[in-house]
């Protein structure tokens, strides 16, 4: 490379001398110049060209000498590095490249840093033992009972490296801050900086808390995925108890979320998880659901990059359930909930708590989900088996089911054709009867599956079901 550079410099200097010679030779001559004067000028030019060639030769010799010194210096550095690093191949390779690599221009350097950051993120996605790194984002505000939630998470997590806990606090409530900070390096404490009041429509002033929650969620999720750089996160609120296998549940279902593009969340919650509506021995039973359950749920950075830029100003959970967000994607939910809320007091003023939420049964048996084959939950496997079971089951009515007058064992089906028919049956059975964007809670393909008096029951539309009707909300 150096020899080519020297040859190029020498050729350029020679060319410059020749061009200079002919420029002077072709210069227009006025009438006042005679032949003797012209010959004298030519002699002077020839002398100057010869002098220039001599100076160029000296310059090239000096350049060669300088490059030789640089090579000796580089060889010496190389020898020292190789000796000190015990013939470390990456070090030798770096030294060998010192001459060959040009210094990057600023844009190239910026791009290289971005690539390095991406590589760093990818390398941190898994621990050396192959387990994925999953952040646990705990939302907190002004409840010192956050201590109850954090104590459980810290005591149950199998590894602080695999499940780093980030507590995001809103409200500037110092007693709560003191509790969070008392955990020291066991958690990371961040604070939502925007504590300004929020302008809300007059009709929604009593729901201002929902606007603040949406603002907090948007900020905190940006922190986890964009600032901290995590690829996956479990979202938890400060009023949740968690099951003994909470982390095992998310670890076991994590591969499903990575593999199946028709899934966009893993939830720990069963909206119809009351004792009388579940198989209390079905600790390992999992389902697909079109309804976003929340209350302890896992999502990926890719999903947040899709949702974050259009995040709503309020009612984020109902917003996320809309068809334009869901895009026909499903979540995984358990038979027995892996979370249970103890937060009676909150922005909803205890809505549904006394009537429903406090009766949800929390799983109390450890299930080794990471050692189980959960591929039956992949859409291609699940849908066919699910549809076959639902629509091959015997059709019964509410009275038969309540009186336990069904002779044959096995699952049964109660059909509904209208919104009101669904609500009436759901109320009689003790199910949640509301819709969000036309989707009943826990439903999959319009079917709500539950247990009643030890029997699996499907509350289902006709087999020719054409999709959810958003007007049913």
N, C-alpha and C positions, 0 to 999 in steps of 0.2 A: 504494500500500500504506500509506504514511504518513497520507494523508488519511482513509482508512477507519479507521485506528487512533485518530486524533484525534477523529473523529466518535463513535466508540464510547465513548471516555473521557468526552466531553462529555455524551452521552446517559445514561451510567451515573450521572454526578454529579447530573444533573437528576432522574433517577428516584429516587435516594437522597434528595434534598431533599423531593420530593413525598411519598415514603413516610413520611419523618420527620414531616412536617406532619400527615398523617392519623393517624399513631400517637398523636401528642399530642392531636389533636382528639377521638379516640375514647376517650381515657383515662377510666375510670370516675370519677364525681364523687361524693364522699361527701355526707352530709346537711349537713355543716358549711359547704359552699361555697354562696355565693349567686350571683345573676346577675351582679352587678358584678365579683365575683372571676373568674368565668368569662370575661367580656369582657376583663378585664385580662390574663389568661393568654394569650388568643388574640392580643392585640396583641403581647405579648412573643414568642410563637412566630413571628408574621409577620415581626417585626424580625430574629429569628435566621435564618430561612430566607433573607430578602433578603441578610443579611450573608454567609451561606454561599454563595449564588449569586455574590456579588461576588468572594469568595475563589476560587471555582472558575474564574471568568472569568480572573482574574489568573494562576492556575496553567496554564490552557490556553494563554494568550498566551505565557507563559514557555516552555512545552513546544514551541510552534511555533517560537519564536525559536531554541531549542536544536537542533531538528531541521534548521532552515535552516543553522545553523553547521556541523552534521555533514555536510550535503550539500555545502557549499562545500569543506570539508576533503577529502571523498572525491573531489570533482571535481578538486581540486588534485593529489591523489595520483595519480589516473588520468592527468592530463595529464603529470605527471613520468614515470610508468612508460612511457606510450606514447612519449614523446619519447626516453627513454633506451634503449628497446628497439626503436627504429626501427619503430614501428607493428606490433609483434609481436601478432598476433591472439590467441594464447592468453592473453597478459598482459592485454589489454583485456577479454577475456571474463571473466577472473578478477576484475578490478576491478568490472565490471558486476554480478557475482553477489554482491558483498560484502553488499548490503542484502537480497537475496532469499533467501539460504540461511540457515536457522536453524542454530544450533550443534548438532551431532549429540549425542545422548545417548550414554553410554558403550557400550552394546551396539551401536549403529549404528557407532560409531567402531571397535570391535573387528571388526565384520563388514567394514567398509571396508578395514581393514588386511589381513584375510584375502584379500579380493578382489585387493588390490594385490599380495600375495605370489603368488597364483595367476597373475596377469598377468605378473609378473616371471619365474616359472618357465616359462610358455609362451613368453615372448619369448626366453628363454635356451635353448630346446629346439633351435634352429637358429642357425647362424652366418649372417652377412650373405650369404655365397655360397650359402646353401641347404643346406649340409651339416649333418647332425644332430650334436649334441653327445652323445658316448657315453663315459661314465666307464669306466676300466679299473681294476678292483679286484683288487689282488695280495695274496694271503694269504701271510703269512710267520710264521715262528716262531723257530726256532733254527738255521737253515742260512745260513751266510754266502754260500753259492752263489746266494742271491737276487740277487747282483750280476750273475751271468750272465743271468738272466731280465730284469732291469731294463735292462741294457745293450742287449739286443736290442729290447725294447719302445721305448726312447727313440730308438734309431737308426732304427727302421723306421716309427715313427708319422709320418704326413704333417703333423700339426699338433698342437701341445700344447694349443691352444684346443679343437680338436675331440675329442681323446682325452686328457683330463686323467687322470693316473695317481695313484691313491690306494693306498698300501701300508698294509695293516692288519696289525699285528704282535701276536702272542700271545707268551707264554712269558717275557717280561722277560729276554731273552738279549742282554746288552749288546754283544758283538761284532757280532751281527746288526744291532742298533740303530745302531751306529756306521757300518756299511756303508750302511744306508738313509739316514741323515742326511747322508752325504757327497754325496748328489745334490742337496742344497739345494732351490731352488725348482723344479727340474725335476719333482719329485713332491711329494705331500702324505703325510706320515707320521702315522698315527694308531695308538694303542695300546689293545688290549682291556684295560679297567681291572679286570675281575673275575679275579683270579689265585688265588682260593680253590680248595682241593682239592674234587673232586666226589665225592659219595657214589654208588657204583654197586653194583648187585646183586653178591653174592659170586661168582656164576658168570661175571661179566663184568669182573672186576677187571683182567684182562690186556688188556682192550679199552678201558681208561679214556681212552686217547688219542682214541678216536672220540667220546666224550662232550665232551671239550674242543674238538674241531674243530667239532662242531655248535653249541656255545655261541658260539664265535668267529664262525662263519658268520652266525648270527642277529644278533649284535651289529653286525658290520661291514656287512651288507646294510641294516640299519636306518639306520646312519650315512649310507650313500651315498644312499639314497632319501628318508629322512625329515629328516635333518639337513642334508646338502648339497643335497638337492632335485633330484637328477638323475632323468631320466625313463627312461633306458636305461643298462645297465651290462654290461660283459664281465667275467666272473669268471675269474681266472687264479691258479694256484698257483705258488709260488716255485721249483718244480722243472721248469718247462716251457721247452723251446725253442719258438720260433715261426717260421713260414714267412715268406718274403719278402713274400707277399701277405696276411699275417694281417689287417691292417687293411682292405685292399681287400675281402677276403672278407666281413667283417662289414658294411662299408659297402654292399656290393652286395646282401646279403641282408636288410639292415635294412627296406626297404620291404615285404618279404614278411611279416615279423613284425608290422608295423604294420597290414597290410591283411587278413591271413588269421587269423580268430579261432580256427581249428583248429590253429594253430601256437602253441607257448608257449616255444620256445627255438630258438636257432641254435647248433649245436655245431661246433667245429673238429676233432672227433675221429671217427675210424673205428675201432671196436673190432676189426674184422677187416682192418685196414689194412696187413698184412704184404705184402711185395713179391710173394710167390707167389699172393696172393689178390686183387690189384687190377690194374686196367688202368693200367700205369705211364705210359701216354700220355694217360690221362683226367684231366688236371689240372683241367679245367673241369666234370667230372661231379659233380652234386649229387643228393641223394635225400631223400625224406621217410622218417622212421623213427619208430616208436612207442616205441622204447627211448630213455630219457634217457641220452645218452653222457657228458656232463660234460667235464672236461679241456679247458677253454677254451670257455666258452659265454656266450651273450648272453640276457638277459631284460629285461622291462620293469618299471617301477614298479607297474603294475596287477597283474602276476603276483605280485610280492612282497607287495603289500597283501592278496592272497588267501592266500598261503602263510605270511607272517610271523606272524600271530596264533596259528597252530597249529603253529609250528616245533617239531620233535622235540628230545628231549634227546640223541639219539645216532643214528648211521647215517643221516644226513640224505639221502644220495644214494639209498639203497634206499627210504627213506620217500617221497621225491619220485616214485619210480617206481610207487607203489601206485595202484590204479584210482581211489581217492577223491581223489587229488591230480591225477593225469594227466587224468582226465575225457575220455578218448578223444582227447586232443590229441597232436600230433606235433612233432618237431623236424626241422630241416634238418641233414644231415651230408654231408661231402664224400667223394669217392672216395679222394683222397689227403689224409691228415690235415694240418691246418695247425698242429698242436702235436705235440710228442713229449716224453715225460717222461724226465728223466735222474736222477730221484730214487729210486735203489734203496733208500736208507735212509729209513724213515718209520714211521708207526704200523702199517703192514701188514707190516713186516719183510721187504720185498722180494717179497711175495706177487704172483705173476704176472709179476714184472719179468723174471727170467732166462728164464722159459719163454715169455713172450709179448710183454710191453710193449716190451722193448728192440729187437724186430724190426719195430715199426711204422715205416713209411717216411714221412718228413717231406717234404712237397711242396717242390720247389726251383725252380719256375717261376712267374713272376709272371703271374697271370691277371686281366685287367681286368674284374672282375665288375660294376663300376658302369656299364660301357658295354654290358652284355649284357642281353638280354631273358630274365628268369628267371620269367616268369609261368607257365611250364609246371609250376612247383612248387606253384602254388596248388591246393588240394584238388580243386576242380571240374574243373580241367584234368588234374591228375596221375592221379587214381584210375582214370579210364576207360582212359587210355593204358597205365597200369601193369598193370591186370588183363588187358587184351587181350594185352599182350606175354607175361605170365607163362603164362596158360592156353591160349594158342595155340602155345606153344613145345613142341617134341618132348619126350616123356618118355623119360628114359634111366636107367640104374642106375649105381652107383658104379664098377663094374668097367669098363663101357664108357667112362666119363669118364676114369678113370685111365689106361687103355690108349690113350686118344685114338683110339678105334675108331669115332668118329661121322663119317659121311661128309658129311652136309649141314652147311653153315655156319649161323651164327645161334645165338641163345640156346637153351638146353635146360633141362629141368626134372627135378629129382629130388623125388619125393613122400615125405612122411612122414605117418603117421597117429597115432603115439603119441609120448609123451615120450621113451621109450627109443630109438625108431627115429630120432628127431631127434638125440639125443645120440651115438648110434653113428655116424651119417653125418657129423656135425660133427667128431667126433674123427678120423675117417679122412681128412677133407679139410683138417684143421688149423684149423678154425674154433673160436671160443669156443663152448663147448657148454652154458654155464650159462643159467639163466632167472632173471629178477627179476620177481616178481608174475606169473609165467606168460609173460613176454615174452622171447623169445630176443634176444640182442644184435644190433643193426642191423635187426631185422625191421620190416616194414611189412605190415599185414594178414596177419600170420603168415608172410610170405615173407622169407627172408634171401637177398639178392642179392650175388654176389661174382664174381670172375673166376678161371678155372682153365685153365691152359695156353692163355691168350689167348682163351678163350671165356666169354661171359657165362652164368652158371648161377644158377638160382633153386631154392633148397631150399624147397619149398612144400607147404602142406596141400592138401586137396581144394578144388575151386572153391566148394563149398557151406560153406566155413569159417564158423563162427558166432561167432568171437571167442576171446580168450585164456582159457585155463583156469588160474586162479590156483593150483590144486593141483599144477601142473607145476613150481612153484618148488622 
